[in-house]
Amino acid sequence: MSSEQTNRLASIGLLQGISEESMRSLEKRCRWRRYKSGEQILDKDSSDRDVYFVSEGAVQVVNFSMTGREIALARLQSGSFFGELSAIDGRPRSASVVALVDCLLGSLSPQLFKDQIVGHPELAVRVLGRLAGIVRSCDERIMYLSTLGAVERVYRQILLLAEESPVDPGNWLIRALPTHKAIAAMASTTRETVARSISLLANGGIVERKGRILHVRDRERLEKLAGALDDALEEDFSR
């Protein structure tokens, strides 16, 4: 077995700390497959119960509203895992998963996944932590959807995507701005709302777009607007 093959699970955070022998054994028991960017990995309500390890690439967990609008629930990078809910309770998938970029995934049967949890208590603790995180994330999402308007949610998503410049501390930017469709899915709104929201920010001098890079010129004001009422946004920018 090549070094590339023996290291396929090395980046998976859930498995850190188990012995090299156990890691090799687990890797051999996984079914490995590459997915192209945009390819469907799992469908909601499918009968698949495997747990998936993201060895390379990144995936997005999505759901769809009654009108067919895509809602992004999570983005999982290399080193992550998904599918544990169905593996644990045996019920159909609660969401769909698509490849954001070309990916290499390893899948493990529900029983083998449970065997690993039983045999390695530290894994069980990490899975519990993951489940607790899902509950907290759902609670937060429910609160945002119940209390914030669509424009506010877009602004909050921009704040979440922005990172401080490593060469210019104090300045924030989004290096590769997602498409309006992608941001709409994250914020549970429409592409038109995203376009209008970013346009309002640009007109107000709060952000500046250069190609795919979005510079946040006034983070403090953006934070205030993210908590403001939708009706007040137009008034703020018209002053």
C-alpha positions as CSV (number, residue, x, y, z in Angstrom):
1,M,0.0,0.0,0.0
2,S,1.4,3.4,-1.0
3,S,2.1,6.2,1.5
4,E,-0.7,8.2,-0.2
5,Q,-3.2,5.4,0.6
6,T,-2.0,4.9,4.2
7,N,-2.5,8.7,4.9
8,R,-6.0,9.0,3.6
9,L,-7.5,9.2,7.1
10,A,-4.6,11.1,8.6
11,S,-6.4,14.5,8.5
12,I,-9.7,13.3,9.9
13,G,-10.1,15.1,13.3
14,L,-12.5,12.5,14.6
15,L,-9.8,9.8,14.4
16,Q,-6.9,11.6,15.9
17,G,-5.2,9.6,18.7
18,I,-6.1,6.1,17.6
19,S,-3.2,3.8,16.9
20,E,-1.5,3.6,13.5
21,E,-2.5,0.0,13.2
22,S,-6.2,0.8,13.9
23,M,-6.0,3.6,11.4
24,R,-4.6,1.3,8.7
25,S,-7.3,-1.3,9.4
26,L,-10.1,1.3,9.3
27,E,-8.8,2.7,6.1
28,K,-8.9,-0.7,4.4
29,R,-12.5,-1.1,5.5
30,C,-13.6,2.2,4.0
31,R,-15.0,2.4,0.5
32,W,-13.1,5.2,-1.4
33,R,-14.5,7.4,-4.2
34,R,-13.7,10.6,-5.9
35,Y,-16.5,13.2,-6.6
36,K,-16.4,16.0,-9.1
37,S,-17.2,19.6,-8.1
38,G,-21.0,20.0,-8.0
39,E,-21.7,16.2,-7.9
40,Q,-24.4,14.9,-5.6
41,I,-23.0,12.7,-2.9
42,L,-26.1,12.1,-0.8
43,D,-29.8,12.7,-1.3
44,K,-32.2,13.7,1.4
45,D,-34.3,10.8,2.6
46,S,-32.0,8.2,0.9
47,S,-31.5,4.8,2.5
48,D,-27.7,5.2,2.7
49,R,-26.5,5.0,6.3
50,D,-22.7,5.2,5.9
51,V,-20.5,7.7,7.7
52,Y,-18.3,9.7,5.3
53,F,-14.8,11.1,5.8
54,V,-13.6,14.1,3.8
55,S,-10.0,13.2,3.0
56,E,-9.6,15.8,0.2
57,G,-11.7,18.7,-0.9
58,A,-14.9,20.2,0.6
59,V,-18.6,19.5,0.6
60,Q,-21.8,21.4,1.4
61,V,-24.7,20.1,3.4
62,V,-28.0,21.5,1.9
63,N,-31.7,21.3,2.2
64,F,-34.5,22.7,0.1
65,S,-37.6,24.8,1.0
66,M,-41.1,24.0,-0.1
67,T,-40.6,26.3,-3.1
68,G,-37.3,24.6,-4.1
69,R,-34.9,27.2,-2.8
70,E,-31.6,25.8,-1.7
71,I,-30.6,26.3,1.9
72,A,-27.0,25.8,2.9
73,L,-26.7,24.1,6.3
74,A,-23.0,23.6,6.6
75,R,-19.7,23.6,4.7
76,L,-17.3,20.8,5.6
77,Q,-13.6,21.0,4.7
78,S,-11.0,18.3,4.4
79,G,-10.6,16.5,7.8
80,S,-14.3,16.6,8.5
81,F,-16.9,13.8,8.6
82,F,-20.7,13.6,8.0
83,G,-23.5,11.1,8.0
84,E,-23.3,10.1,11.7
85,L,-27.0,10.9,12.4
86,S,-28.3,8.2,10.1
87,A,-25.6,5.8,11.2
88,I,-26.7,6.2,14.8
89,D,-30.5,6.2,14.6
90,G,-31.0,4.2,11.4
91,R,-33.3,6.8,9.9
92,P,-33.2,8.4,6.4
93,R,-30.9,11.2,5.6
94,S,-32.0,14.6,6.9
95,A,-30.2,16.6,4.2
96,S,-28.4,16.4,0.9
97,V,-24.7,16.7,0.4
98,V,-22.9,18.0,-2.7
99,A,-19.2,18.4,-3.6
100,L,-18.1,22.0,-3.5
101,V,-14.8,21.1,-5.3
102,D,-13.3,17.8,-6.4
103,C,-13.3,15.5,-3.4
104,L,-11.9,12.2,-2.1
105,L,-14.3,10.6,0.4
106,G,-14.1,7.4,2.4
107,S,-17.4,5.8,3.6
108,L,-17.7,3.4,6.5
109,S,-20.7,1.2,7.3
110,P,-22.9,2.1,10.3
111,Q,-21.9,-1.0,12.3
112,L,-18.1,-0.4,11.7
113,F,-18.6,3.2,12.8
114,K,-20.4,2.1,16.0
115,D,-17.6,-0.5,16.6
116,Q,-15.0,2.3,16.5
117,I,-17.0,4.4,19.0
118,V,-17.3,1.5,21.4
119,G,-13.7,0.5,21.0
120,H,-12.4,4.1,21.3
121,P,-14.2,6.2,24.0
122,E,-12.4,9.3,22.9
123,L,-14.2,9.0,19.6
124,A,-17.5,8.8,21.3
125,V,-16.8,12.0,23.2
126,R,-15.9,13.8,19.9
127,V,-19.1,12.5,18.3
128,L,-21.1,13.8,21.3
129,G,-19.4,17.2,20.9
130,R,-20.3,17.2,17.2
131,L,-24.0,16.4,17.9
132,A,-24.0,19.2,20.6
133,G,-22.7,21.6,18.0
134,I,-25.4,20.6,15.5
135,V,-28.1,21.3,18.2
136,R,-26.5,24.7,19.0
137,S,-26.2,25.6,15.3
138,C,-29.9,24.7,14.7
139,D,-31.0,26.8,17.7
140,E,-29.0,29.8,16.4
141,R,-30.4,29.3,12.9
142,I,-34.0,29.2,14.2
143,M,-33.4,32.4,16.2
144,Y,-32.0,34.2,13.2
145,L,-34.8,33.1,10.9
146,S,-37.3,34.1,13.5
147,T,-35.9,37.5,14.5
148,L,-33.8,38.8,11.6
149,G,-34.9,40.1,8.2
150,A,-33.4,38.8,4.9
151,V,-31.0,41.7,4.5
152,E,-29.7,41.4,8.0
153,R,-29.0,37.7,7.4
154,V,-27.0,38.6,4.3
155,Y,-24.9,41.1,6.3
156,R,-24.3,38.7,9.1
157,Q,-23.2,36.1,6.5
158,I,-20.7,38.6,5.0
159,L,-19.3,39.2,8.5
160,L,-18.9,35.4,9.0
161,L,-17.1,35.0,5.7
162,A,-14.8,38.0,6.2
163,E,-11.3,37.4,7.6
164,E,-8.7,39.8,8.8
165,S,-6.0,40.6,6.3
166,P,-2.7,38.9,7.3
167,V,-0.6,41.7,5.7
168,D,-2.9,44.6,6.8
169,P,-4.1,44.0,10.3
170,G,-7.4,45.8,11.1
171,N,-8.7,45.4,7.6
172,W,-11.2,42.7,6.7
173,L,-11.9,41.0,3.4
174,I,-13.4,38.0,1.7
175,R,-10.8,36.6,-0.6
176,A,-13.1,34.5,-2.9
177,L,-16.5,36.0,-2.6
178,P,-19.1,33.2,-3.1
179,T,-21.7,33.6,-5.8
180,H,-25.0,35.4,-5.0
181,K,-26.7,32.0,-5.2
182,A,-24.3,30.5,-2.7
183,I,-24.7,33.4,-0.2
184,A,-28.4,33.3,-0.6
185,A,-28.4,29.6,0.3
186,M,-26.3,30.4,3.4
187,A,-28.6,33.2,4.5
188,S,-31.9,31.5,3.5
189,T,-32.9,34.2,1.1
190,T,-32.9,34.9,-2.7
191,R,-30.1,35.9,-5.1
192,E,-31.9,39.2,-5.7
193,T,-31.8,40.1,-2.0
194,V,-28.1,39.3,-1.9
195,A,-27.4,41.5,-4.9
196,R,-29.4,44.4,-3.5
197,S,-27.8,44.1,-0.1
198,I,-24.3,44.1,-1.4
199,S,-25.1,47.0,-3.7
200,L,-26.4,49.0,-0.7
201,L,-23.2,48.3,1.2
202,A,-21.1,49.3,-1.8
203,N,-23.1,52.5,-2.3
204,G,-22.6,53.4,1.4
205,G,-18.8,52.9,1.2
206,I,-19.0,50.0,3.7
207,V,-17.6,47.4,1.2
208,E,-15.7,47.6,-2.0
209,R,-15.5,44.8,-4.5
210,K,-12.4,44.1,-6.6
211,G,-12.9,41.1,-8.8
212,R,-13.8,38.2,-6.5
213,I,-12.3,40.0,-3.4
214,L,-14.7,41.9,-1.2
215,H,-13.1,44.5,1.1
216,V,-15.0,45.4,4.2
217,R,-14.1,49.1,4.6
218,D,-16.2,49.8,7.7
219,R,-16.7,46.7,9.7
220,E,-18.1,48.5,12.7
221,R,-20.9,50.0,10.7
222,L,-21.6,46.7,9.0
223,E,-22.0,45.1,12.4
224,K,-24.5,47.7,13.4
225,L,-26.5,47.3,10.2
226,A,-26.5,43.5,10.7
227,G,-28.5,44.1,13.8
228,A,-30.7,46.9,12.4
229,L,-34.3,46.6,11.1
230,D,-34.7,46.2,7.4
231,D,-36.8,49.4,7.2
232,A,-33.9,51.4,8.6
233,L,-31.3,50.3,6.0
234,E,-32.6,52.4,3.2
235,E,-32.8,55.4,5.5
236,D,-29.2,54.9,6.7
237,F,-27.8,54.8,3.2
238,S,-29.9,57.7,1.9
239,R,-28.4,60.2,4.5
